[in-house]
Amino acid sequence: MFETILVLATLLCGLVTGLLFGFAVVAMPGINTLNDREFIRAFQVMDRVIQNNQPLFIVAWIGSVLLVVAATLLGLGQLDGAQLGLLIAAAAVYLIGVQAPTAIVNIPLNNRIQQVDTDQAAGEELTEARTAFETRWNQWNRIRTVMATASTALLLLVLLQL
C-alpha cells in the first residue's frame, strides 16, 4: 500500500512539475511577445480552463497534495534514516515551495488578472494590469518549478531506495 501511494504521489508531482515547467519555458515566454491586451486575454483563457475545474488538472494538482501527505504519513511507520528524511524533505519542499506560493501569490494574481475586461480597458489600464501581474507571477512560477522539480527528484530517490 505504501509503495503504491508513493509511486502515485511521485507520478502526480511529476505531472505538476511538467505543467509548471511548461508554463515557465513555453507558455509565458510565448505570450510575452503579445501586446498587453492579447497577453492578458491569452492568460485569462488558459487560466479559465484551470478555474473551471478541468478534471485531469484537478486530479493531478489536488491528488499530488493528498498523496504526498498520505505517503509521508505512511512513511513514518515504514521508513527510517535517510529514506524517511528524503520523504519528509520531499513533502516539505512540495507543500512549502509549490503549494504555498500557489495559494499565496499565483492564485491571487490569477484572480486579479481575470477581473480585467480586455474589451473595455484602455491601453494604460492594460499596461498597469500586466505590469502588476507578469513579473511577479513569472518569478514565483520559476520558484515553484524549481521546488517541484526538487521534490519530484527527492521522491524518486526514495523510490530507488525501496
C-alpha positions as a Markdown table, in Angstrom:
| # | Residue | x | y | z |
|---|---|---|---|---|
| 1 | Met | 0.0 | 0.0 | 0.0 |
| 2 | Phe | 2.7 | 2.5 | 1.0 |
| 3 | Glu | 4.8 | 1.8 | -2.2 |
| 4 | Thr | 1.7 | 2.3 | -4.4 |
| 5 | Ile | 0.8 | 5.6 | -2.8 |
| 6 | Leu | 4.5 | 6.7 | -3.1 |
| 7 | Val | 4.6 | 5.8 | -6.8 |
| 8 | Leu | 1.3 | 7.7 | -7.4 |
| 9 | Ala | 2.5 | 10.7 | -5.4 |
| 10 | Thr | 5.7 | 10.8 | -7.4 |
| 11 | Leu | 3.8 | 10.5 | -10.7 |
| 12 | Leu | 1.3 | 13.3 | -9.9 |
| 13 | Cys | 4.1 | 15.5 | -8.6 |
| 14 | Gly | 5.9 | 14.9 | -11.8 |
| 15 | Leu | 2.9 | 15.9 | -13.8 |
| 16 | Val | 2.6 | 19.1 | -11.8 |
| 17 | Thr | 6.3 | 19.8 | -12.3 |
| 18 | Gly | 5.8 | 19.4 | -16.0 |
| 19 | Leu | 2.9 | 21.8 | -16.0 |
| 20 | Leu | 4.8 | 24.4 | -14.1 |
| 21 | Phe | 7.9 | 23.8 | -16.4 |
| 22 | Gly | 5.7 | 24.2 | -19.5 |
| 23 | Phe | 4.4 | 27.5 | -18.3 |
| 24 | Ala | 7.9 | 28.7 | -17.4 |
| 25 | Val | 9.6 | 27.8 | -20.7 |
| 26 | Val | 6.8 | 27.8 | -23.3 |
| 27 | Ala | 3.5 | 29.4 | -22.4 |
| 28 | Met | 4.7 | 32.5 | -20.6 |
| 29 | Pro | 7.6 | 33.3 | -22.9 |
| 30 | Gly | 5.2 | 32.7 | -25.9 |
| 31 | Ile | 2.5 | 35.1 | -24.7 |
| 32 | Asn | 5.2 | 37.6 | -23.6 |
| 33 | Thr | 5.6 | 38.6 | -27.2 |
| 34 | Leu | 1.9 | 39.7 | -27.4 |
| 35 | Asn | 0.7 | 43.2 | -26.7 |
| 36 | Asp | -0.9 | 43.9 | -23.3 |
| 37 | Arg | -4.5 | 43.2 | -24.4 |
| 38 | Glu | -3.6 | 40.0 | -26.2 |
| 39 | Phe | -1.3 | 38.9 | -23.3 |
| 40 | Ile | -4.0 | 39.4 | -20.7 |
| 41 | Arg | -6.6 | 37.7 | -22.8 |
| 42 | Ala | -4.4 | 34.7 | -23.6 |
| 43 | Phe | -3.6 | 34.2 | -19.9 |
| 44 | Gln | -7.2 | 34.6 | -18.9 |
| 45 | Val | -8.2 | 31.9 | -21.4 |
| 46 | Met | -5.5 | 29.4 | -20.2 |
| 47 | Asp | -6.3 | 30.1 | -16.5 |
| 48 | Arg | -10.0 | 29.8 | -17.1 |
| 49 | Val | -9.5 | 26.2 | -18.1 |
| 50 | Ile | -8.0 | 25.6 | -14.7 |
| 51 | Gln | -10.5 | 27.7 | -12.8 |
| 52 | Asn | -13.3 | 25.8 | -14.5 |
| 53 | Asn | -12.0 | 22.7 | -12.7 |
| 54 | Gln | -10.6 | 20.8 | -15.6 |
| 55 | Pro | -10.9 | 17.2 | -14.3 |
| 56 | Leu | -7.4 | 15.9 | -15.2 |
| 57 | Phe | -5.8 | 19.1 | -13.8 |
| 58 | Ile | -7.7 | 18.7 | -10.5 |
| 59 | Val | -6.8 | 15.1 | -10.2 |
| 60 | Ala | -3.1 | 15.9 | -10.7 |
| 61 | Trp | -3.0 | 19.0 | -8.6 |
| 62 | Ile | -5.1 | 18.0 | -5.6 |
| 63 | Gly | -4.2 | 14.4 | -5.9 |
| 64 | Ser | -0.5 | 15.2 | -5.7 |
| 65 | Val | -1.1 | 17.1 | -2.4 |
| 66 | Leu | -3.2 | 14.3 | -0.9 |
| 67 | Leu | -0.8 | 11.6 | -2.0 |
| 68 | Val | 2.3 | 13.3 | -0.8 |
| 69 | Val | 0.8 | 13.8 | 2.6 |
| 70 | Ala | -0.5 | 10.2 | 2.7 |
| 71 | Ala | 2.9 | 8.8 | 1.6 |
| 72 | Thr | 4.6 | 10.9 | 4.2 |
| 73 | Leu | 2.3 | 9.8 | 7.0 |
| 74 | Leu | 2.6 | 6.2 | 6.0 |
| 75 | Gly | 6.3 | 6.5 | 5.5 |
| 76 | Leu | 6.6 | 7.5 | 9.2 |
| 77 | Gly | 5.8 | 3.9 | 10.1 |
| 78 | Gln | 7.6 | 2.2 | 7.1 |
| 79 | Leu | 10.9 | 4.1 | 6.7 |
| 80 | Asp | 13.7 | 5.2 | 8.8 |
| 81 | Gly | 17.0 | 7.1 | 8.4 |
| 82 | Ala | 17.9 | 8.7 | 5.1 |
| 83 | Gln | 14.8 | 7.3 | 3.3 |
| 84 | Leu | 12.4 | 8.9 | 5.9 |
| 85 | Gly | 14.4 | 12.1 | 5.8 |
| 86 | Leu | 14.2 | 12.3 | 2.0 |
| 87 | Leu | 10.5 | 11.7 | 2.1 |
| 88 | Ile | 9.9 | 14.3 | 4.7 |
| 89 | Ala | 12.1 | 16.8 | 2.7 |
| 90 | Ala | 10.2 | 16.0 | -0.5 |
| 91 | Ala | 6.8 | 16.7 | 1.2 |
| 92 | Ala | 8.1 | 19.9 | 2.9 |
| 93 | Val | 9.6 | 21.2 | -0.4 |
| 94 | Tyr | 6.4 | 20.4 | -2.3 |
| 95 | Leu | 4.0 | 21.8 | 0.2 |
| 96 | Ile | 6.0 | 24.9 | 1.2 |
| 97 | Gly | 7.8 | 25.5 | -2.1 |
| 98 | Val | 5.0 | 24.7 | -4.6 |
| 99 | Gln | 1.6 | 24.7 | -2.9 |
| 100 | Ala | 2.1 | 27.6 | -0.5 |
| 101 | Pro | 3.3 | 30.1 | -3.2 |
| 102 | Thr | 0.5 | 28.9 | -5.5 |
| 103 | Ala | -2.1 | 29.8 | -2.8 |
| 104 | Ile | -0.5 | 32.9 | -1.5 |
| 105 | Val | 0.9 | 34.5 | -4.7 |
| 106 | Asn | -0.1 | 32.9 | -8.0 |
| 107 | Ile | -3.8 | 32.3 | -7.5 |
| 108 | Pro | -4.5 | 35.8 | -6.2 |
| 109 | Leu | -2.6 | 37.2 | -9.2 |
| 110 | Asn | -4.6 | 34.9 | -11.5 |
| 111 | Asn | -7.9 | 36.1 | -9.9 |
| 112 | Arg | -6.9 | 39.8 | -10.3 |
| 113 | Ile | -5.9 | 39.4 | -14.0 |
| 114 | Gln | -9.2 | 37.6 | -14.6 |
| 115 | Gln | -11.0 | 40.7 | -13.5 |
| 116 | Val | -9.5 | 42.8 | -16.3 |
| 117 | Asp | -12.1 | 43.4 | -19.0 |
| 118 | Thr | -9.9 | 43.3 | -22.1 |
| 119 | Asp | -12.7 | 44.5 | -24.3 |
| 120 | Gln | -13.3 | 47.7 | -22.3 |
| 121 | Ala | -10.0 | 48.5 | -20.7 |
| 122 | Ala | -7.9 | 51.4 | -22.1 |
| 123 | Gly | -4.2 | 50.9 | -23.0 |
| 124 | Glu | -2.8 | 52.4 | -19.8 |
| 125 | Glu | -5.1 | 50.2 | -17.7 |
| 126 | Leu | -4.0 | 47.1 | -19.6 |
| 127 | Thr | -0.3 | 48.0 | -19.2 |
| 128 | Glu | -0.7 | 48.6 | -15.4 |
| 129 | Ala | -2.6 | 45.3 | -15.0 |
| 130 | Arg | 0.1 | 43.4 | -17.0 |
| 131 | Thr | 2.9 | 45.0 | -15.1 |
| 132 | Ala | 1.4 | 44.2 | -11.7 |
| 133 | Phe | 0.9 | 40.6 | -12.8 |
| 134 | Glu | 3.6 | 39.3 | -15.2 |
| 135 | Thr | 6.9 | 39.8 | -13.5 |
| 136 | Arg | 5.7 | 38.6 | -10.1 |
| 137 | Trp | 3.8 | 35.7 | -11.5 |
| 138 | Asn | 6.7 | 34.5 | -13.6 |
| 139 | Gln | 9.2 | 34.9 | -10.7 |
| 140 | Trp | 7.0 | 32.8 | -8.4 |
| 141 | Asn | 6.3 | 30.3 | -11.1 |
| 142 | Arg | 10.1 | 29.8 | -11.6 |
| 143 | Ile | 10.4 | 29.2 | -7.9 |
| 144 | Arg | 7.5 | 26.7 | -7.9 |
| 145 | Thr | 9.1 | 24.9 | -10.9 |
| 146 | Val | 12.5 | 24.5 | -9.2 |
| 147 | Met | 10.8 | 23.4 | -5.9 |
| 148 | Ala | 8.5 | 20.9 | -7.8 |
| 149 | Thr | 11.5 | 19.5 | -9.6 |
| 150 | Ala | 13.4 | 19.1 | -6.4 |
| 151 | Ser | 10.5 | 17.5 | -4.7 |
| 152 | Thr | 9.9 | 15.0 | -7.5 |
| 153 | Ala | 13.6 | 14.2 | -7.6 |
| 154 | Leu | 13.6 | 13.5 | -3.8 |
| 155 | Leu | 10.5 | 11.3 | -4.2 |
| 156 | Leu | 12.3 | 9.4 | -7.0 |
| 157 | Leu | 15.3 | 8.9 | -4.7 |
| 158 | Val | 13.1 | 7.4 | -2.0 |
| 159 | Leu | 11.6 | 5.1 | -4.6 |
| 160 | Leu | 15.0 | 4.0 | -5.8 |
| 161 | Gln | 16.0 | 3.0 | -2.3 |
| 162 | Leu | 13.0 | 0.8 | -1.7 |
